[in-house]
Amino acid sequence: MPFTPYHFGPGLALHSAAPRRIDLASFCAANVLTDVEPLYRMLAGVHPAHGFFHGFLGATITAAATSAAFLAARSRRPDLFRWQAPGPWPVVSGAVLGTWSHVLLDGIMHGNVRPFTPFSDARPFYYRGSGGVVEAVCVAAALVGALALALRRYFEARSAR
């Protein structure tokens, strides 16, 4: 699923379930950063398109870089990030969940994702022909998450009256 918003669906669902614990922006940014690798590899003609950063170790590094960037930006311009939950942990959890879910989802869809690289070449999640199902689940997660957030905001506004 490179360069598609499908990865954001599970993030929206997770954020709607725990909005003060999972930052949606860092979740999405970490997913985009993860897909820089296949973009580069495709443009450079390197195969397979999914490499080190589509494994859990590389994804953890991507999550750390995303978290550091978000937290540094927030410390410099807190007014731009006032919508974020306080403290570093929502940003970190959003980035980690974003990258790890990316590895899992791409690992199901793409036969060249090796989630435990560099320790193993195993592809335990891969299921040939699963792309449509994974995309449908991601869209459903986005719809459920959006509805849950809308209902949460509605009831919070109603109780504030």
C-alpha positions as CSV (number, residue, x, y, z in Angstrom):
1,M,0.0,0.0,0.0
2,P,2.7,2.6,-0.7
3,F,1.6,6.2,-0.9
4,T,-2.0,5.6,0.0
5,P,-4.2,6.8,2.8
6,Y,-5.3,3.3,3.7
7,H,-2.8,3.1,6.6
8,F,-4.5,6.1,8.2
9,G,-7.7,4.1,8.8
10,P,-6.5,2.0,11.7
11,G,-4.9,5.1,13.2
12,L,-8.2,7.0,13.1
13,A,-9.8,4.0,14.9
14,L,-7.1,3.7,17.5
15,H,-7.1,7.5,18.1
16,S,-10.9,7.6,18.5
17,A,-10.6,4.8,21.1
18,A,-7.9,6.6,23.1
19,P,-7.6,10.2,21.9
20,R,-5.4,11.4,24.8
21,R,-3.1,8.4,24.5
22,I,-2.6,8.0,20.7
23,D,-1.6,11.1,18.6
24,L,-3.2,10.7,15.1
25,A,-0.8,13.2,13.5
26,S,2.3,11.3,14.5
27,F,0.7,8.1,13.5
28,C,0.1,9.4,10.0
29,A,3.4,11.1,9.7
30,A,5.2,7.9,10.7
31,N,3.3,6.0,8.0
32,V,4.3,8.5,5.3
33,L,7.9,8.5,6.5
34,T,7.9,4.7,6.3
35,D,6.8,4.8,2.7
36,V,9.8,7.1,1.7
37,E,11.8,3.9,1.5
38,P,9.8,2.1,-1.3
39,L,9.5,5.4,-3.1
40,Y,13.3,5.8,-3.2
41,R,13.9,2.2,-4.0
42,M,11.4,2.3,-6.9
43,L,12.9,5.5,-8.3
44,A,16.4,4.0,-8.0
45,G,15.4,0.7,-9.6
46,V,16.2,-1.2,-6.4
47,H,14.3,-4.4,-5.8
48,P,12.5,-5.4,-3.6
49,A,10.7,-2.1,-3.0
50,H,10.3,-2.9,0.7
51,G,13.5,-3.1,2.7
52,F,14.9,-2.6,6.2
53,F,12.4,0.1,7.2
54,H,9.5,-2.2,6.5
55,G,10.7,-4.5,9.3
56,F,10.0,-3.9,13.0
57,L,13.5,-2.8,13.8
58,G,13.6,-0.3,11.0
59,A,10.0,0.8,11.9
60,T,11.1,1.4,15.4
61,I,13.9,3.7,14.2
62,T,11.3,5.5,12.0
63,A,9.0,5.9,15.0
64,A,11.8,7.4,17.0
65,A,12.7,9.9,14.3
66,T,9.1,10.9,13.9
67,S,8.6,11.3,17.6
68,A,11.8,13.3,18.0
69,A,10.7,15.6,15.1
70,F,7.2,16.1,16.5
71,L,8.4,16.8,20.1
72,A,11.2,19.2,18.9
73,A,8.7,21.1,16.7
74,R,6.2,21.2,19.6
75,S,8.9,22.6,22.0
76,R,9.7,25.3,19.5
77,R,6.2,26.2,18.5
78,P,3.8,25.0,21.2
79,D,1.0,27.2,19.8
80,L,0.9,25.1,16.6
81,F,0.5,21.9,18.6
82,R,-2.0,22.9,21.2
83,W,-4.4,20.2,19.8
84,Q,-2.0,17.5,20.9
85,A,-2.4,15.7,24.2
86,P,0.2,16.9,26.7
87,G,3.4,14.9,27.3
88,P,5.5,12.9,25.0
89,W,3.8,9.5,25.3
90,P,0.8,10.1,23.0
91,V,3.2,11.2,20.2
92,V,5.5,8.2,20.8
93,S,2.6,5.8,20.9
94,G,1.1,7.2,17.8
95,A,4.4,6.9,15.9
96,V,5.1,3.4,17.1
97,L,1.6,2.2,16.4
98,G,1.8,3.9,13.0
99,T,5.0,2.2,11.9
100,W,4.3,-1.2,13.4
101,S,0.8,-1.4,11.9
102,H,2.4,-0.3,8.6
103,V,4.8,-3.3,8.8
104,L,1.9,-5.6,9.7
105,L,-0.4,-4.4,7.0
106,D,2.2,-4.3,4.3
107,G,3.5,-7.7,5.5
108,I,0.1,-9.2,4.9
109,M,-0.2,-7.7,1.3
110,H,3.3,-7.7,-0.1
111,G,5.4,-10.8,-0.4
112,N,8.7,-8.9,-0.3
113,V,8.1,-7.5,3.3
114,R,10.2,-9.3,5.8
115,P,9.1,-7.9,9.2
116,F,11.9,-9.5,11.2
117,T,14.7,-8.3,9.0
118,P,17.7,-8.3,9.6
119,F,17.3,-11.3,11.9
120,S,15.1,-13.4,9.7
121,D,13.8,-13.5,6.1
122,A,10.5,-15.1,7.3
123,R,7.3,-13.7,6.0
124,P,4.8,-14.9,8.6
125,F,2.0,-12.4,7.8
126,Y,2.0,-12.7,4.0
127,Y,-1.2,-14.0,2.4
128,R,-1.4,-13.9,-1.4
129,G,-4.4,-12.1,-2.8
130,S,-5.2,-10.3,0.5
131,G,-4.8,-6.7,-0.8
132,G,-8.5,-6.1,-1.3
133,V,-9.4,-7.4,2.1
134,V,-6.7,-5.4,3.9
135,E,-7.8,-2.2,2.1
136,A,-11.5,-2.8,3.0
137,V,-10.6,-3.4,6.6
138,C,-8.6,-0.1,6.6
139,V,-11.5,1.8,5.1
140,A,-13.9,0.3,7.6
141,A,-11.5,1.2,10.4
142,A,-11.5,4.8,9.2
143,L,-15.3,5.0,9.0
144,V,-15.7,3.5,12.5
145,G,-13.0,5.9,13.9
146,A,-14.5,8.9,12.2
147,L,-18.0,8.0,13.5
148,A,-16.6,7.4,17.0
149,L,-14.8,10.7,17.1
150,A,-17.9,12.5,15.8
151,L,-20.1,10.9,18.5
152,R,-17.5,11.6,21.2
153,R,-17.4,15.3,20.3
154,Y,-21.2,15.5,20.0
155,F,-21.7,14.0,23.5
156,E,-18.9,16.1,25.0
157,A,-20.4,19.3,23.6
158,R,-23.9,18.2,24.8
159,S,-22.7,17.5,28.3
160,A,-20.8,20.9,28.5
161,R,-24.1,22.8,28.1
